[in-house]
Amino acid sequence: MSSAAPSLSPPRRDSPVAAGGARRHLRSGSPVTPYLFLGPFLILFTVFVLAPILVLAWSSTRQWILGFDSGGFVGWANYASLLSGEGVLSEEFWRGMRVTAIFTVLSVPLLVTIPFALALLLNLRFRGRTVFRALYFAPYVLGVAVVGVLWHFLLDAQVGPVNHLLGALGLPDSIAWTTSLPAAWVSLVGVTVWWTVGFNAVIYLAALQEVPAELYEAARVDGAGAWRRLWTVTIPHMHRVLQFVVVITIIASANMYGQSALITNEQPGGATRTAIGYIAQTGMQSYDIGMASAMSMALALCLILASLLVNQLFRFVGKV
């Protein structure tokens, strides 16, 4: 009984075998494939990030009043004027930087620790935890304009419900939350924490769910209590996440503008006007684009230095 010899001819181009081989070649063999995936990101990054940075650096070296180039290239003159500490522009800018530093120092510790505590709580298993997660994150979806107008009304010294509630509780009910210090700082920091606490909490919660449960079980077997498990298991495994949250929170706090513009109207006497507020005034009201660009670059350099310092600090702590 004879049997037919198997065909050794190559598969046709339209056969499934040939198509599969072509797909594998495109996935792993073509050097162009990675750039096709990176292309959309690189285009968006160049247009909306890299190009504006280059334009900002260029304009900071010019004496440029909006609408016409009044003095051309001036090199480092704008930066020298800022660093000199002399003149209204320099004094007001560094006053805004001081206000920015105060707000950052007051808000960052709260925006790092409170969301962490909330994430630990929301990571527990209890009835209705999904609802609580949504409630804590809900304010973050509001725009700064909505938050600012809402809390400006709630904190109004005359008609605001906050003072009426304090009076009903027998507490002082004539606090000028938006026009006096330190009440204005309490308002700005408190509203910012209420508004953005959910964002950091979600990041922490995602990191907590990645910690292996076996490590907690081993710690319990060794007799470790809740605090010991927190310091020996949870925090070490969230080291990078904590570093990320601290850096982005510092950057976000240093860029605060909408809250002071809408809640306190930068009062009293400009005492809550941040660096971003003064940069906006210089560029959009005085039309001094060159000086406003130099101010923006100075603020960016300060934030870069702060980020590098935080990264080095976490690296040192991680080695200890």
KAQUI-V196900 format. One record per pair of residues at least 24 apart in sequence whose ideal C-beta (glycine too) atoms are under 7 Angstrom apart, sorted by the first residue. I is the first residue (numbers start at 1). J is the second residue. D is the distance in whole Angstrom. If there is no record, write none. Layout:
i: {I:I}
j: {J:J}
d: {D:D}
This chain:
i: {56:56:56:57:59:59:59:60:60:60:60:62:63:64:64:65:65:66:66:67:78:78:78:79:82:82:82:89:92:93:93:93:96:96:96:96:96:97:99:99:99:100:100:100:103:103:103:103:104:104:104:106:106:107:107:107:107:108:108:108:110:110:111:111:111:111:111:112:112:112:114:114:115:115:115:115:116:118:118:119:119:119:119:122:123:123:123:136:136:136:137:137:139:139:139:140:140:140:140:144:144:145:147:147:148:148:148:148:149:151:151:152:152:152:155:155:178:178:178:179:179:180:181:181:184:184:184:187:187:188:188:188:188:188:191:191:192:192:200:200:203:203:204:207:207:211:239:239:243:243:243:246:247:247:250:250:251:254:275}
j: {293:296:297:297:289:290:293:290:293:294:297:290:290:289:290:287:288:287:289:287:290:291:294:294:294:295:298:291:278:275:278:295:273:274:275:277:278:275:272:273:274:254:274:275:188:253:256:274:250:253:254:185:189:189:192:193:253:249:250:253:189:193:193:196:197:200:249:245:246:249:193:197:197:200:201:204:204:197:201:201:204:205:208:205:205:208:209:197:198:201:198:202:194:195:198:195:196:198:199:258:259:262:191:195:258:259:262:263:262:191:263:178:262:263:187:263:263:264:267:267:268:268:268:271:264:267:272:263:264:259:260:263:264:272:259:263:256:259:245:249:241:245:241:238:241:237:314:318:310:311:314:310:307:310:306:310:303:303:299}
d: {5:6:6:6:6:6:4:6:4:4:5:5:5:4:4:5:6:4:5:7:6:5:4:5:6:7:6:6:6:7:6:5:6:6:4:6:4:5:6:6:5:5:5:5:6:6:6:7:6:4:5:6:5:5:6:7:5:5:6:6:7:5:6:6:7:6:5:6:6:6:6:6:5:4:4:6:5:7:5:5:3:4:6:6:6:5:7:7:5:6:4:6:6:5:6:7:6:5:5:3:7:7:7:5:6:6:3:5:6:5:5:7:6:5:5:7:6:5:7:5:5:6:7:6:5:7:5:6:7:5:6:6:7:6:6:6:7:6:5:7:6:6:7:5:4:5:7:6:7:7:4:5:5:5:6:7:6:6:5}
